[in-house]
Amino acid sequence: MALAGCGGDSGSGGGGGSVQIPQPNPTPTPAPSPAPLPVYPLSDIFQDWRTAGPGAELRVFGTANVGDASRVVTSSDATVSSGAIYAEIGYKSADNSASILYRGSTTSFSAQDVDSVGSWYKRYYRRKSAIDPSESFGFALYDGFKYLFMISQGISERVAPFKYTRRLVLGGARTLVSDMPKSGTAAYKSTFVSGLGELVFYEATVSVNYDTGLVEGRFMTTQGLPPRPDEIRATLVLTGRMVNGENQFVGTITSPDSAYYGQFIGELFGPKGAEVGALFSLGHPTNNKTVGWVQGLRQ
């Protein structure tokens, strides 16, 4: 009877309905953690850094010392990385040492080799004796650039055939592939810097189409300092493409109004491809060859 009475109380007002068992609230799906923003820590080229990048090399043979005004080039060879040729470069602020590894050959420089220093560059130089090669090495972060710097090495031999070697490397904080723009076109105000004294280069624009991967540039040059009556203008056209899935582009250099020709390889630097850099080799039927670089800031 007591059990029956208790049962009746539980159903009072409900006409004997069933007991409602409370249901637990569903566990909310945790929100995914936001992807960390890419970091590009290159604010001071005089702090420790180590990098590897594409390289370009010029080798020249002549009938006189490289510093002689009467020097005659008898042969030259200019090459630029196709993607597989990389240079490894490093700098240590603790002892001001630097090194470059290019095609299996390492050259190191110590604080005693420091030749000149500025707020945006450092240059090393040494020569052991009158007949030993003179060697130089330097890196520079040019005005307006924050993530891309240029690295150069020069070796001048003092005995016949007076070979001169120049190497260039791109250095800096490369744009991560995940941080590259996925669409649209970016224009970069650029300069084209060559080792050929008779070619004067002007600023131009390099464009990167992130939809199609097309990379284009057009530079107007003159052969000799203007004005001069025999001035010859040369137009250099850069045409290339982004390498699929990589932060790199390769292409060729042609000229519609001169005999210059060449190849180039480049990469993007900084957040969202803020800066662009490229190395090139440039040739001519006269055998007057050179290597140089293009660098640009996104507009």
C-alpha positions in Angstrom: 0.0 0.0 0.0 2.8 2.4 0.8 4.5 1.6 -2.5 1.2 2.2 -4.3 0.7 5.5 -2.6 4.1 6.7 -3.5 3.5 5.8 -7.1 0.3 7.8 -7.1 2.0 10.9 -5.8 4.6 10.8 -8.6 1.8 11.0 -11.2 -0.4 13.6 -9.5 -1.6 16.2 -12.0 -0.4 14.2 -14.9 -3.0 11.4 -14.9 -0.3 8.8 -14.3 2.1 9.9 -17.1 5.7 8.6 -17.5 8.7 10.1 -15.9 10.8 12.4 -18.2 14.5 11.7 -18.0 16.6 14.8 -18.6 19.0 14.5 -21.6 22.6 15.8 -21.4 23.5 18.8 -23.5 25.5 17.8 -26.6 29.2 18.6 -26.3 30.0 21.5 -28.6 32.5 20.8 -31.4 35.7 22.6 -30.5 36.7 25.4 -32.8 39.8 24.7 -34.8 42.9 26.6 -33.7 43.8 29.4 -36.0 46.8 28.8 -38.2 49.8 30.7 -36.9 50.8 33.7 -39.0 54.0 33.2 -40.9 57.0 34.9 -39.4 59.7 36.7 -41.6 62.4 37.7 -39.1 64.8 39.7 -41.2 65.2 43.1 -39.8 69.0 43.2 -39.4 71.4 41.5 -41.8 74.2 41.9 -39.2 72.6 39.3 -37.0 73.2 35.5 -37.4 71.8 34.1 -40.6 72.3 31.1 -42.8 70.5 30.6 -46.1 70.7 28.7 -49.4 69.4 30.0 -52.7 69.9 29.9 -56.5 73.2 31.0 -57.8 74.7 32.7 -60.9 78.3 32.5 -62.0 80.4 34.4 -64.6 83.9 33.2 -65.6 86.0 35.4 -67.8 89.4 34.8 -69.4 91.5 37.6 -70.8 94.9 38.7 -72.2 95.5 41.2 -69.4 94.9 41.6 -65.7 91.3 42.0 -64.8 92.1 45.5 -63.5 94.0 46.6 -66.7 92.2 49.1 -68.9 93.7 47.2 -72.0 92.2 43.9 -70.9 90.8 41.9 -73.9 88.3 39.2 -73.1 89.2 36.0 -75.0 86.4 33.8 -73.7 83.6 34.0 -71.1 81.0 31.7 -69.7 77.9 32.8 -67.8 75.5 30.3 -66.0 72.4 30.7 -63.8 70.9 28.1 -61.6 68.2 25.9 -63.2 66.8 25.1 -59.7 69.3 22.4 -58.9 72.4 24.6 -58.4 72.3 26.2 -55.0 74.7 28.2 -52.9 74.9 28.0 -49.2 75.8 31.2 -47.3 76.2 32.1 -43.7 77.2 34.9 -41.4 78.0 34.9 -37.6 77.7 38.1 -35.7 79.7 36.8 -32.7 83.0 36.8 -34.7 82.0 38.6 -37.9 82.8 35.5 -40.0 81.1 34.6 -43.3 81.2 31.7 -45.7 79.9 30.6 -49.1 79.6 27.1 -50.5 79.1 27.0 -54.2 79.2 23.8 -56.3 81.1 21.9 -53.6 83.7 24.6 -53.0 83.7 26.4 -49.6 85.3 29.8 -49.1 85.4 31.3 -45.6 86.1 34.9 -44.5 87.1 36.1 -41.0 86.8 39.4 -39.2 90.4 40.2 -40.3 89.1 40.2 -43.9 86.4 42.9 -43.3 87.2 45.6 -45.8 84.3 48.1 -45.4 81.0 48.2 -43.6 77.9 50.5 -43.9 74.5 50.6 -42.4 73.2 48.4 -45.3 76.2 46.3 -46.4 79.4 44.5 -45.4 82.3 43.7 -47.7 85.2 41.3 -47.2 88.5 41.4 -49.1 91.8 39.6 -49.0 94.9 39.0 -51.0 97.8 36.9 -49.6 100.5 37.8 -52.0 101.2 39.6 -55.3 100.6 36.5 -57.3 97.7 35.0 -55.2 94.1 35.7 -56.3 92.3 38.6 -54.7 89.0 37.4 -53.1 86.0 39.5 -52.2 82.7 38.7 -50.6 79.8 40.9 -49.6 76.1 41.2 -48.8 73.8 44.2 -49.1 70.2 45.1 -48.2 69.2 47.9 -50.6 67.1 50.9 -49.7 63.4 50.1 -49.3 63.9 46.3 -49.1 63.2 44.4 -45.8 63.4 40.8 -46.8 65.6 40.3 -49.8 69.4 41.0 -49.9 72.0 40.3 -52.5 75.2 38.3 -52.0 78.2 38.5 -54.2 81.7 36.9 -54.5 84.6 37.8 -56.7 87.9 36.0 -57.4 90.5 37.7 -59.6 93.6 35.6 -60.6 96.9 37.5 -61.1 98.5 35.1 -63.5 97.7 34.2 -67.1 95.0 33.6 -68.3 93.8 36.1 -65.7 90.6 34.3 -64.9 87.9 36.3 -63.1 85.0 34.6 -61.4 81.9 36.4 -60.1 79.1 34.7 -58.2 75.7 36.0 -57.1 73.2 34.5 -54.7 69.8 35.5 -53.5 69.4 35.7 -49.7 66.7 36.6 -47.3 63.3 35.6 -45.9 61.6 33.7 -48.7 57.8 33.8 -48.9 56.3 30.6 -47.6 54.4 28.6 -50.2 51.3 28.7 -47.9 51.5 32.5 -47.7 51.8 33.1 -51.4 48.9 35.0 -53.1 46.5 32.6 -54.8 45.0 35.0 -57.3 45.4 38.4 -58.9 48.3 40.2 -60.4 51.1 42.0 -58.6 53.3 44.7 -60.1 56.8 45.2 -58.7 58.8 48.3 -59.3 62.2 46.8 -60.3 65.7 47.5 -61.3 67.9 45.4 -63.6 71.6 45.4 -62.5 74.3 44.0 -64.9 78.0 43.7 -64.8 78.3 45.0 -68.3 79.6 48.6 -68.1 78.3 49.5 -71.6 74.7 48.7 -70.7 72.8 51.3 -68.7 69.6 50.0 -67.1 66.5 51.9 -66.1 63.7 51.1 -63.6 60.8 49.1 -65.0 58.0 46.9 -63.8 58.0 43.1 -63.3 54.5 41.6 -63.0 53.4 38.3 -61.5 50.0 36.8 -62.5 49.1 34.5 -59.6 46.1 33.0 -61.6 48.2 31.9 -64.6 51.7 31.8 -63.0 53.0 34.1 -65.8 56.0 36.4 -64.9 56.9 39.2 -67.2 59.3 42.2 -67.3 60.4 44.7 -69.9 63.6 46.8 -69.5 64.8 49.6 -71.7 68.6 50.0 -71.8 71.2 52.0 -73.6 74.7 51.0 -74.6 76.7 53.8 -73.1 75.9 56.8 -71.1 73.5 59.1 -72.9 73.5 61.4 -74.8 75.8 60.2 -77.5 75.4 60.2 -81.3 76.0 56.5 -81.7 73.7 55.5 -78.8 72.1 52.0 -79.3 69.0 51.2 -77.4 68.3 47.6 -76.3 65.0 46.3 -75.0 65.3 43.2 -72.8 62.1 41.2 -72.3 61.8 38.7 -69.4 59.2 35.9 -69.8 58.8 33.1 -67.3 56.5 31.1 -65.2 56.0 30.2 -61.5 57.1 26.6 -60.7 54.0 24.7 -59.7 53.9 24.2 -55.9 57.0 26.2 -55.3 58.1 29.8 -54.5 60.2 30.1 -57.6 60.0 31.1 -61.2 62.2 30.5 -64.2 62.3 32.0 -67.7 64.2 33.5 -70.6 65.4 36.9 -71.7 64.9 38.0 -75.3 65.5 41.3 -77.2 63.4 42.4 -80.2 66.0 45.1 -81.1 69.4 43.7 -80.2 71.3 40.4 -80.1 71.2 40.0 -76.3 69.7 36.7 -74.9 69.7 35.0 -71.5 68.0 33.0 -68.7 66.8 33.9 -65.3 65.6 32.3 -62.0 63.8 34.1 -59.2 61.9 33.9 -56.0 59.4 35.9 -53.8 60.4 37.3 -50.4 58.5 38.5 -47.4 54.8 38.3 -46.4 52.4 37.7 -49.4 55.3 38.1 -51.8 56.1 41.7 -50.8 59.5 41.6 -52.7 60.8 39.8 -55.8 64.4 38.9 -56.7 65.9 37.1 -59.6 69.4 36.2 -61.0 70.1 36.2 -64.7 72.9 35.3 -67.2 73.1 37.5 -70.3 74.9 36.7 -73.5 75.8 38.3 -76.8 77.3 36.9 -80.1 80.4 39.0 -79.4 81.1 36.7 -76.4 80.6 39.6 -74.0 78.6 37.8 -71.3 77.6 38.7 -67.8 75.5 37.8 -64.7 73.3 40.2 -62.7 70.1 40.5 -60.7 66.6 42.0 -60.7 65.0 43.1 -57.5 61.6 44.7 -57.1 59.1 46.1 -54.5 55.4 45.3 -54.8 53.3 48.4 -55.6 
